[in-house]
Amino acid sequence: MCSLEEKTNEDHPEMEQEAEDSISSFYKKQKKKYKKISRSLKLDWIGGLEDMADQYSSVQLQHKILENWDEEQD
């Protein structure tokens, strides 16, 4: 596989500029996309099962969650 430099050689500087512009544009879009994702994560569920701590261990709760999740996937 050829490198970007090999694909955009000195004979066609406009190709190199266009490639740089495309990569820059792609990078900016991806950066915005991941910035939105990281801001939208909420952790308001933390501690939501504290009242069940005396009935179930964390491992038992994990198994129960996986069982329910598997049922939803079917």
PDB file of N, CA, C and O in Angstrom:
ATOM      1  N   MET A   1       0.845  -1.183   0.000  1.00  0.00           N
ATOM      2  CA  MET A   1       0.000   0.000   0.000  1.00  0.00           C
ATOM      3  C   MET A   1       0.889   1.243   0.000  1.00  0.00           C
ATOM      4  O   MET A   1       1.845   1.326   0.771  1.00  0.00           O
ATOM      5  N   CYS A   2       0.582   2.182  -0.840  1.00  0.00           N
ATOM      6  CA  CYS A   2       1.360   3.408  -0.959  1.00  0.00           C
ATOM      7  C   CYS A   2       0.996   4.385   0.152  1.00  0.00           C
ATOM      8  O   CYS A   2      -0.143   4.438   0.615  1.00  0.00           O
ATOM      9  N   SER A   3       2.003   5.157   0.566  1.00  0.00           N
ATOM     10  CA  SER A   3       1.742   6.183   1.558  1.00  0.00           C
ATOM     11  C   SER A   3       1.067   7.380   0.882  1.00  0.00           C
ATOM     12  O   SER A   3       1.035   7.483  -0.345  1.00  0.00           O
ATOM     13  N   LEU A   4       0.545   8.255   1.689  1.00  0.00           N
ATOM     14  CA  LEU A   4      -0.102   9.456   1.159  1.00  0.00           C
ATOM     15  C   LEU A   4       0.893  10.292   0.358  1.00  0.00           C
ATOM     16  O   LEU A   4       0.546  10.858  -0.678  1.00  0.00           O
ATOM     17  N   GLU A   5       2.118  10.364   0.838  1.00  0.00           N
ATOM     18  CA  GLU A   5       3.140  11.126   0.119  1.00  0.00           C
ATOM     19  C   GLU A   5       3.428  10.525  -1.250  1.00  0.00           C
ATOM     20  O   GLU A   5       3.642  11.253  -2.219  1.00  0.00           O
ATOM     21  N   GLU A   6       3.433   9.200  -1.331  1.00  0.00           N
ATOM     22  CA  GLU A   6       3.678   8.548  -2.613  1.00  0.00           C
ATOM     23  C   GLU A   6       2.515   8.768  -3.575  1.00  0.00           C
ATOM     24  O   GLU A   6       2.714   8.907  -4.782  1.00  0.00           O
ATOM     25  N   LYS A   7       1.314   8.796  -3.034  1.00  0.00           N
ATOM     26  CA  LYS A   7       0.133   8.977  -3.881  1.00  0.00           C
ATOM     27  C   LYS A   7      -0.004  10.408  -4.383  1.00  0.00           C
ATOM     28  O   LYS A   7      -0.532  10.636  -5.471  1.00  0.00           O
ATOM     29  N   THR A   8       0.462  11.359  -3.608  1.00  0.00           N
ATOM     30  CA  THR A   8       0.398  12.771  -4.025  1.00  0.00           C
ATOM     31  C   THR A   8       1.833  13.245  -4.225  1.00  0.00           C
ATOM     32  O   THR A   8       2.430  13.833  -3.324  1.00  0.00           O
ATOM     33  N   ASN A   9       2.371  12.994  -5.384  1.00  0.00           N
ATOM     34  CA  ASN A   9       3.776  13.302  -5.637  1.00  0.00           C
ATOM     35  C   ASN A   9       3.983  14.759  -6.039  1.00  0.00           C
ATOM     36  O   ASN A   9       3.033  15.530  -6.177  1.00  0.00           O
ATOM     37  N   GLU A  10       5.240  15.106  -6.219  1.00  0.00           N
ATOM     38  CA  GLU A  10       5.612  16.492  -6.542  1.00  0.00           C
ATOM     39  C   GLU A  10       5.045  16.977  -7.863  1.00  0.00           C
ATOM     40  O   GLU A  10       4.907  18.184  -8.064  1.00  0.00           O
ATOM     41  N   ASP A  11       4.715  16.077  -8.758  1.00  0.00           N
ATOM     42  CA  ASP A  11       4.202  16.467 -10.073  1.00  0.00           C
ATOM     43  C   ASP A  11       2.802  17.061  -9.981  1.00  0.00           C
ATOM     44  O   ASP A  11       2.374  17.781 -10.884  1.00  0.00           O
ATOM     45  N   HIS A  12       2.082  16.767  -8.897  1.00  0.00           N
ATOM     46  CA  HIS A  12       0.704  17.239  -8.751  1.00  0.00           C
ATOM     47  C   HIS A  12       0.484  17.846  -7.363  1.00  0.00           C
ATOM     48  O   HIS A  12      -0.159  17.231  -6.512  1.00  0.00           O
ATOM     49  N   PRO A  13       1.016  19.048  -7.136  1.00  0.00           N
ATOM     50  CA  PRO A  13       0.870  19.662  -5.802  1.00  0.00           C
ATOM     51  C   PRO A  13      -0.594  19.933  -5.431  1.00  0.00           C
ATOM     52  O   PRO A  13      -0.934  19.973  -4.249  1.00  0.00           O
ATOM     53  N   GLU A  14      -1.450  20.117  -6.424  1.00  0.00           N
ATOM     54  CA  GLU A  14      -2.868  20.365  -6.128  1.00  0.00           C
ATOM     55  C   GLU A  14      -3.511  19.138  -5.498  1.00  0.00           C
ATOM     56  O   GLU A  14      -4.428  19.261  -4.687  1.00  0.00           O
ATOM     57  N   MET A  15      -3.030  17.950  -5.872  1.00  0.00           N
ATOM     58  CA  MET A  15      -3.556  16.719  -5.266  1.00  0.00           C
ATOM     59  C   MET A  15      -3.183  16.658  -3.784  1.00  0.00           C
ATOM     60  O   MET A  15      -3.986  16.264  -2.939  1.00  0.00           O
ATOM     61  N   GLU A  16      -1.957  17.053  -3.496  1.00  0.00           N
ATOM     62  CA  GLU A  16      -1.504  17.035  -2.103  1.00  0.00           C
ATOM     63  C   GLU A  16      -2.327  18.014  -1.266  1.00  0.00           C
ATOM     64  O   GLU A  16      -2.726  17.692  -0.146  1.00  0.00           O
ATOM     65  N   GLN A  17      -2.580  19.197  -1.802  1.00  0.00           N
ATOM     66  CA  GLN A  17      -3.362  20.196  -1.072  1.00  0.00           C
ATOM     67  C   GLN A  17      -4.790  19.707  -0.861  1.00  0.00           C
ATOM     68  O   GLN A  17      -5.351  19.873   0.221  1.00  0.00           O
ATOM     69  N   GLU A  18      -5.376  19.106  -1.889  1.00  0.00           N
ATOM     70  CA  GLU A  18      -6.742  18.594  -1.781  1.00  0.00           C
ATOM     71  C   GLU A  18      -6.820  17.476  -0.742  1.00  0.00           C
ATOM     72  O   GLU A  18      -7.779  17.395   0.025  1.00  0.00           O
ATOM     73  N   ALA A  19      -5.808  16.621  -0.727  1.00  0.00           N
ATOM     74  CA  ALA A  19      -5.771  15.532   0.256  1.00  0.00           C
ATOM     75  C   ALA A  19      -5.655  16.105   1.671  1.00  0.00           C
ATOM     76  O   ALA A  19      -6.348  15.654   2.583  1.00  0.00           O
ATOM     77  N   GLU A  20      -4.788  17.090   1.852  1.00  0.00           N
ATOM     78  CA  GLU A  20      -4.632  17.728   3.167  1.00  0.00           C
ATOM     79  C   GLU A  20      -5.936  18.380   3.613  1.00  0.00           C
ATOM     80  O   GLU A  20      -6.324  18.278   4.777  1.00  0.00           O
ATOM     81  N   ASP A  21      -6.612  19.053   2.677  1.00  0.00           N
ATOM     82  CA  ASP A  21      -7.890  19.694   3.006  1.00  0.00           C
ATOM     83  C   ASP A  21      -8.937  18.656   3.422  1.00  0.00           C
ATOM     84  O   ASP A  21      -9.687  18.861   4.377  1.00  0.00           O
ATOM     85  N   SER A  22      -8.973  17.546   2.691  1.00  0.00           N
ATOM     86  CA  SER A  22      -9.942  16.480   3.001  1.00  0.00           C
ATOM     87  C   SER A  22      -9.669  15.875   4.371  1.00  0.00           C
ATOM     88  O   SER A  22     -10.594  15.645   5.150  1.00  0.00           O
ATOM     89  N   ILE A  23      -8.405  15.620   4.660  1.00  0.00           N
ATOM     90  CA  ILE A  23      -8.034  15.043   5.953  1.00  0.00           C
ATOM     91  C   ILE A  23      -8.349  16.019   7.074  1.00  0.00           C
ATOM     92  O   ILE A  23      -8.849  15.618   8.125  1.00  0.00           O
ATOM     93  N   SER A  24      -8.065  17.277   6.862  1.00  0.00           N
ATOM     94  CA  SER A  24      -8.355  18.300   7.867  1.00  0.00           C
ATOM     95  C   SER A  24      -9.850  18.389   8.143  1.00  0.00           C
ATOM     96  O   SER A  24     -10.271  18.479   9.296  1.00  0.00           O
ATOM     97  N   SER A  25     -10.645  18.362   7.085  1.00  0.00           N
ATOM     98  CA  SER A  25     -12.097  18.416   7.222  1.00  0.00           C
ATOM     99  C   SER A  25     -12.612  17.186   7.964  1.00  0.00           C
ATOM    100  O   SER A  25     -13.458  17.302   8.851  1.00  0.00           O
ATOM    101  N   PHE A  26     -12.106  16.013   7.602  1.00  0.00           N
ATOM    102  CA  PHE A  26     -12.498  14.765   8.263  1.00  0.00           C
ATOM    103  C   PHE A  26     -12.151  14.826   9.751  1.00  0.00           C
ATOM    104  O   PHE A  26     -12.965  14.450  10.593  1.00  0.00           O
ATOM    105  N   TYR A  27     -10.963  15.292  10.072  1.00  0.00           N
ATOM    106  CA  TYR A  27     -10.515  15.390  11.462  1.00  0.00           C
ATOM    107  C   TYR A  27     -11.433  16.309  12.267  1.00  0.00           C
ATOM    108  O   TYR A  27     -11.814  15.976  13.389  1.00  0.00           O
ATOM    109  N   LYS A  28     -11.784  17.452  11.703  1.00  0.00           N
ATOM    110  CA  LYS A  28     -12.660  18.397  12.402  1.00  0.00           C
ATOM    111  C   LYS A  28     -14.038  17.799  12.675  1.00  0.00           C
ATOM    112  O   LYS A  28     -14.592  17.980  13.759  1.00  0.00           O
ATOM    113  N   LYS A  29     -14.596  17.081  11.686  1.00  0.00           N
ATOM    114  CA  LYS A  29     -15.903  16.437  11.852  1.00  0.00           C
ATOM    115  C   LYS A  29     -15.853  15.376  12.950  1.00  0.00           C
ATOM    116  O   LYS A  29     -16.744  15.298  13.796  1.00  0.00           O
ATOM    117  N   GLN A  30     -14.803  14.565  12.922  1.00  0.00           N
ATOM    118  CA  GLN A  30     -14.674  13.509  13.922  1.00  0.00           C
ATOM    119  C   GLN A  30     -14.485  14.093  15.316  1.00  0.00           C
ATOM    120  O   GLN A  30     -15.042  13.582  16.288  1.00  0.00           O
ATOM    121  N   LYS A  31     -13.713  15.145  15.412  1.00  0.00           N
ATOM    122  CA  LYS A  31     -13.469  15.785  16.711  1.00  0.00           C
ATOM    123  C   LYS A  31     -14.782  16.307  17.296  1.00  0.00           C
ATOM    124  O   LYS A  31     -15.043  16.141  18.487  1.00  0.00           O
ATOM    125  N   LYS A  32     -15.612  16.943  16.452  1.00  0.00           N
ATOM    126  CA  LYS A  32     -16.914  17.433  16.912  1.00  0.00           C
ATOM    127  C   LYS A  32     -17.811  16.283  17.325  1.00  0.00           C
ATOM    128  O   LYS A  32     -18.498  16.363  18.343  1.00  0.00           O
ATOM    129  N   LYS A  33     -17.808  15.218  16.544  1.00  0.00           N
ATOM    130  CA  LYS A  33     -18.651  14.056  16.809  1.00  0.00           C
ATOM    131  C   LYS A  33     -18.313  13.456  18.171  1.00  0.00           C
ATOM    132  O   LYS A  33     -19.213  13.192  18.967  1.00  0.00           O
ATOM    133  N   TYR A  34     -17.039  13.239  18.445  1.00  0.00           N
ATOM    134  CA  TYR A  34     -16.643  12.618  19.707  1.00  0.00           C
ATOM    135  C   TYR A  34     -16.787  13.574  20.882  1.00  0.00           C
ATOM    136  O   TYR A  34     -16.985  13.140  22.016  1.00  0.00           O
ATOM    137  N   LYS A  35     -16.690  14.848  20.623  1.00  0.00           N
ATOM    138  CA  LYS A  35     -16.897  15.833  21.681  1.00  0.00           C
ATOM    139  C   LYS A  35     -18.359  15.799  22.130  1.00  0.00           C
ATOM    140  O   LYS A  35     -18.647  15.885  23.324  1.00  0.00           O
ATOM    141  N   LYS A  36     -19.287  15.674  21.166  1.00  0.00           N
ATOM    142  CA  LYS A  36     -20.714  15.579  21.490  1.00  0.00           C
ATOM    143  C   LYS A  36     -21.002  14.321  22.293  1.00  0.00           C
ATOM    144  O   LYS A  36     -21.769  14.354  23.255  1.00  0.00           O
ATOM    145  N   ILE A  37     -20.386  13.208  21.897  1.00  0.00           N
ATOM    146  CA  ILE A  37     -20.612  11.938  22.589  1.00  0.00           C
ATOM    147  C   ILE A  37     -20.140  12.035  24.030  1.00  0.00           C
ATOM    148  O   ILE A  37     -20.855  11.623  24.944  1.00  0.00           O
ATOM    149  N   SER A  38     -18.958  12.567  24.244  1.00  0.00           N
ATOM    150  CA  SER A  38     -18.425  12.618  25.602  1.00  0.00           C
ATOM    151  C   SER A  38     -19.223  13.573  26.482  1.00  0.00           C
ATOM    152  O   SER A  38     -19.314  13.359  27.691  1.00  0.00           O
ATOM    153  N   ARG A  39     -19.797  14.611  25.907  1.00  0.00           N
ATOM    154  CA  ARG A  39     -20.621  15.535  26.701  1.00  0.00           C
ATOM    155  C   ARG A  39     -21.978  14.946  27.023  1.00  0.00           C
ATOM    156  O   ARG A  39     -22.574  15.297  28.041  1.00  0.00           O
ATOM    157  N   SER A  40     -22.480  14.057  26.180  1.00  0.00           N
ATOM    158  CA  SER A  40     -23.823  13.563  26.360  1.00  0.00           C
ATOM    159  C   SER A  40     -23.914  12.391  27.342  1.00  0.00           C
ATOM    160  O   SER A  40     -25.014  11.986  27.719  1.00  0.00           O
ATOM    161  N   LEU A  41     -22.765  11.844  27.758  1.00  0.00           N
ATOM    162  CA  LEU A  41     -22.802  10.748  28.716  1.00  0.00           C
ATOM    163  C   LEU A  41     -23.216  11.264  30.087  1.00  0.00           C
ATOM    164  O   LEU A  41     -22.667  12.245  30.588  1.00  0.00           O
ATOM    165  N   LYS A  42     -24.179  10.597  30.678  1.00  0.00           N
ATOM    166  CA  LYS A  42     -24.659  10.986  32.002  1.00  0.00           C
ATOM    167  C   LYS A  42     -24.434   9.846  32.969  1.00  0.00           C
ATOM    168  O   LYS A  42     -24.544   8.677  32.598  1.00  0.00           O
ATOM    169  N   LEU A  43     -24.128  10.172  34.175  1.00  0.00           N
ATOM    170  CA  LEU A  43     -23.881   9.160  35.190  1.00  0.00           C
ATOM    171  C   LEU A  43     -24.909   9.243  36.310  1.00  0.00           C
ATOM    172  O   LEU A  43     -24.601   8.943  37.463  1.00  0.00           O
ATOM    173  N   ASP A  44     -26.126   9.646  35.973  1.00  0.00           N
ATOM    174  CA  ASP A  44     -27.157   9.795  36.992  1.00  0.00           C
ATOM    175  C   ASP A  44     -27.686   8.460  37.500  1.00  0.00           C
ATOM    176  O   ASP A  44     -28.477   8.424  38.442  1.00  0.00           O
ATOM    177  N   TRP A  45     -27.259   7.372  36.889  1.00  0.00           N
ATOM    178  CA  TRP A  45     -27.689   6.041  37.307  1.00  0.00           C
ATOM    179  C   TRP A  45     -26.853   5.510  38.464  1.00  0.00           C
ATOM    180  O   TRP A  45     -27.238   4.535  39.110  1.00  0.00           O
ATOM    181  N   ILE A  46     -25.714   6.141  38.730  1.00  0.00           N
ATOM    182  CA  ILE A  46     -24.818   5.654  39.780  1.00  0.00           C
ATOM    183  C   ILE A  46     -25.552   5.639  41.120  1.00  0.00           C
ATOM    184  O   ILE A  46     -26.178   6.623  41.516  1.00  0.00           O
ATOM    185  N   GLY A  47     -25.460   4.513  41.797  1.00  0.00           N
ATOM    186  CA  GLY A  47     -26.106   4.355  43.094  1.00  0.00           C
ATOM    187  C   GLY A  47     -27.565   3.978  43.007  1.00  0.00           C
ATOM    188  O   GLY A  47     -28.244   3.899  44.031  1.00  0.00           O
ATOM    189  N   GLY A  48     -28.058   3.746  41.819  1.00  0.00           N
ATOM    190  CA  GLY A  48     -29.471   3.451  41.617  1.00  0.00           C
ATOM    191  C   GLY A  48     -29.928   2.119  42.200  1.00  0.00           C
ATOM    192  O   GLY A  48     -31.123   1.908  42.403  1.00  0.00           O
ATOM    193  N   LEU A  49     -28.993   1.230  42.468  1.00  0.00           N
ATOM    194  CA  LEU A  49     -29.346  -0.088  43.013  1.00  0.00           C
ATOM    195  C   LEU A  49     -28.839  -0.282  44.446  1.00  0.00           C
ATOM    196  O   LEU A  49     -28.747  -1.410  44.929  1.00  0.00           O
ATOM    197  N   GLU A  50     -28.516   0.808  45.111  1.00  0.00           N
ATOM    198  CA  GLU A  50     -27.996   0.712  46.474  1.00  0.00           C
ATOM    199  C   GLU A  50     -28.951   0.002  47.417  1.00  0.00           C
ATOM    200  O   GLU A  50     -28.517  -0.713  48.320  1.00  0.00           O
ATOM    201  N   ASP A  51     -30.250   0.193  47.214  1.00  0.00           N
ATOM    202  CA  ASP A  51     -31.227  -0.424  48.108  1.00  0.00           C
ATOM    203  C   ASP A  51     -31.267  -1.941  47.952  1.00  0.00           C
ATOM    204  O   ASP A  51     -31.863  -2.622  48.788  1.00  0.00           O
ATOM    205  N   MET A  52     -30.655  -2.484  46.914  1.00  0.00           N
ATOM    206  CA  MET A  52     -30.625  -3.934  46.701  1.00  0.00           C
ATOM    207  C   MET A  52     -29.320  -4.560  47.190  1.00  0.00           C
ATOM    208  O   MET A  52     -29.144  -5.773  47.083  1.00  0.00           O
ATOM    209  N   ALA A  53     -28.412  -3.760  47.721  1.00  0.00           N
ATOM    210  CA  ALA A  53     -27.091  -4.242  48.129  1.00  0.00           C
ATOM    211  C   ALA A  53     -27.175  -5.325  49.195  1.00  0.00           C
ATOM    212  O   ALA A  53     -26.332  -6.222  49.225  1.00  0.00           O
ATOM    213  N   ASP A  54     -28.169  -5.259  50.067  1.00  0.00           N
ATOM    214  CA  ASP A  54     -28.281  -6.277  51.113  1.00  0.00           C
ATOM    215  C   ASP A  54     -28.936  -7.560  50.600  1.00  0.00           C
ATOM    216  O   ASP A  54     -28.871  -8.590  51.270  1.00  0.00           O
ATOM    217  N   GLN A  55     -29.566  -7.515  49.425  1.00  0.00           N
ATOM    218  CA  GLN A  55     -30.217  -8.695  48.857  1.00  0.00           C
ATOM    219  C   GLN A  55     -29.347  -9.417  47.841  1.00  0.00           C
ATOM    220  O   GLN A  55     -29.378 -10.645  47.762  1.00  0.00           O
ATOM    221  N   TYR A  56     -28.564  -8.662  47.056  1.00  0.00           N
ATOM    222  CA  TYR A  56     -27.791  -9.238  45.957  1.00  0.00           C
ATOM    223  C   TYR A  56     -26.353  -8.729  45.994  1.00  0.00           C
ATOM    224  O   TYR A  56     -26.079  -7.610  46.428  1.00  0.00           O
ATOM    225  N   SER A  57     -25.449  -9.579  45.528  1.00  0.00           N
ATOM    226  CA  SER A  57     -24.071  -9.120  45.358  1.00  0.00           C
ATOM    227  C   SER A  57     -23.977  -8.407  44.004  1.00  0.00           C
ATOM    228  O   SER A  57     -24.886  -8.512  43.180  1.00  0.00           O
ATOM    229  N   SER A  58     -22.897  -7.697  43.783  1.00  0.00           N
ATOM    230  CA  SER A  58     -22.729  -6.995  42.507  1.00  0.00           C
ATOM    231  C   SER A  58     -22.660  -7.990  41.352  1.00  0.00           C
ATOM    232  O   SER A  58     -23.138  -7.705  40.254  1.00  0.00           O
ATOM    233  N   VAL A  59     -22.072  -9.149  41.597  1.00  0.00           N
ATOM    234  CA  VAL A  59     -21.974 -10.174  40.550  1.00  0.00           C
ATOM    235  C   VAL A  59     -23.360 -10.718  40.208  1.00  0.00           C
ATOM    236  O   VAL A  59     -23.674 -10.927  39.036  1.00  0.00           O
ATOM    237  N   GLN A  60     -24.184 -10.946  41.223  1.00  0.00           N
ATOM    238  CA  GLN A  60     -25.546 -11.424  40.968  1.00  0.00           C
ATOM    239  C   GLN A  60     -26.334 -10.400  40.154  1.00  0.00           C
ATOM    240  O   GLN A  60     -27.074 -10.764  39.241  1.00  0.00           O
ATOM    241  N   LEU A  61     -26.174  -9.135  40.483  1.00  0.00           N
ATOM    242  CA  LEU A  61     -26.854  -8.078  39.732  1.00  0.00           C
ATOM    243  C   LEU A  61     -26.364  -8.032  38.285  1.00  0.00           C
ATOM    244  O   LEU A  61     -27.164  -7.833  37.371  1.00  0.00           O
ATOM    245  N   GLN A  62     -25.085  -8.211  38.071  1.00  0.00           N
ATOM    246  CA  GLN A  62     -24.539  -8.224  36.710  1.00  0.00           C
ATOM    247  C   GLN A  62     -25.149  -9.361  35.901  1.00  0.00           C
ATOM    248  O   GLN A  62     -25.515  -9.180  34.740  1.00  0.00           O
ATOM    249  N   HIS A  63     -25.254 -10.533  36.521  1.00  0.00           N
ATOM    250  CA  HIS A  63     -25.851 -11.677  35.818  1.00  0.00           C
ATOM    251  C   HIS A  63     -27.310 -11.401  35.483  1.00  0.00           C
ATOM    252  O   HIS A  63     -27.769 -11.729  34.389  1.00  0.00           O
ATOM    253  N   LYS A  64     -28.029 -10.810  36.403  1.00  0.00           N
ATOM    254  CA  LYS A  64     -29.442 -10.503  36.172  1.00  0.00           C
ATOM    255  C   LYS A  64     -29.588  -9.496  35.023  1.00  0.00           C
ATOM    256  O   LYS A  64     -30.455  -9.644  34.162  1.00  0.00           O
ATOM    257  N   ILE A  65     -28.750  -8.496  35.025  1.00  0.00           N
ATOM    258  CA  ILE A  65     -28.787  -7.487  33.958  1.00  0.00           C
ATOM    259  C   ILE A  65     -28.502  -8.141  32.608  1.00  0.00           C
ATOM    260  O   ILE A  65     -29.183  -7.855  31.624  1.00  0.00           O
ATOM    261  N   LEU A  66     -27.495  -9.019  32.558  1.00  0.00           N
ATOM    262  CA  LEU A  66     -27.168  -9.704  31.304  1.00  0.00           C
ATOM    263  C   LEU A  66     -28.310 -10.596  30.838  1.00  0.00           C
ATOM    264  O   LEU A  66     -28.588 -10.671  29.641  1.00  0.00           O
ATOM    265  N   GLU A  67     -28.973 -11.269  31.769  1.00  0.00           N
ATOM    266  CA  GLU A  67     -30.133 -12.085  31.397  1.00  0.00           C
ATOM    267  C   GLU A  67     -31.222 -11.232  30.751  1.00  0.00           C
ATOM    268  O   GLU A  67     -31.775 -11.591  29.711  1.00  0.00           O
ATOM    269  N   ASN A  68     -31.516 -10.107  31.378  1.00  0.00           N
ATOM    270  CA  ASN A  68     -32.544  -9.204  30.836  1.00  0.00           C
ATOM    271  C   ASN A  68     -32.123  -8.628  29.502  1.00  0.00           C
ATOM    272  O   ASN A  68     -32.944  -8.486  28.595  1.00  0.00           O
ATOM    273  N   TRP A  69     -30.847  -8.295  29.374  1.00  0.00           N
ATOM    274  CA  TRP A  69     -30.342  -7.719  28.135  1.00  0.00           C
ATOM    275  C   TRP A  69     -30.441  -8.743  27.003  1.00  0.00           C
ATOM    276  O   TRP A  69     -30.823  -8.404  25.883  1.00  0.00           O
ATOM    277  N   ASP A  70     -30.092 -10.005  27.303  1.00  0.00           N
ATOM    278  CA  ASP A  70     -30.187 -11.066  26.292  1.00  0.00           C
ATOM    279  C   ASP A  70     -31.630 -11.256  25.833  1.00  0.00           C
ATOM    280  O   ASP A  70     -31.881 -11.465  24.646  1.00  0.00           O
ATOM    281  N   GLU A  71     -32.573 -11.185  26.759  1.00  0.00           N
ATOM    282  CA  GLU A  71     -33.980 -11.324  26.401  1.00  0.00           C
ATOM    283  C   GLU A  71     -34.431 -10.204  25.478  1.00  0.00           C
ATOM    284  O   GLU A  71     -35.203 -10.442  24.549  1.00  0.00           O
ATOM    285  N   GLU A  72     -33.970  -9.009  25.718  1.00  0.00           N
ATOM    286  CA  GLU A  72     -34.335  -7.855  24.879  1.00  0.00           C
ATOM    287  C   GLU A  72     -33.743  -7.985  23.475  1.00  0.00           C
ATOM    288  O   GLU A  72     -34.336  -7.500  22.512  1.00  0.00           O
ATOM    289  N   GLN A  73     -32.588  -8.629  23.345  1.00  0.00           N
ATOM    290  CA  GLN A  73     -31.933  -8.761  22.055  1.00  0.00           C
ATOM    291  C   GLN A  73     -32.643  -9.767  21.151  1.00  0.00           C
ATOM    292  O   GLN A  73     -32.531  -9.684  19.928  1.00  0.00           O
ATOM    293  N   ASP A  74     -33.361 -10.701  21.732  1.00  0.00           N
ATOM    294  CA  ASP A  74     -34.058 -11.744  20.944  1.00  0.00           C
ATOM    295  C   ASP A  74     -35.273 -11.239  20.242  1.00  0.00           C
ATOM    296  O   ASP A  74     -35.949 -12.001  19.551  1.00  0.00           O
TER     297      ASP A  74
END
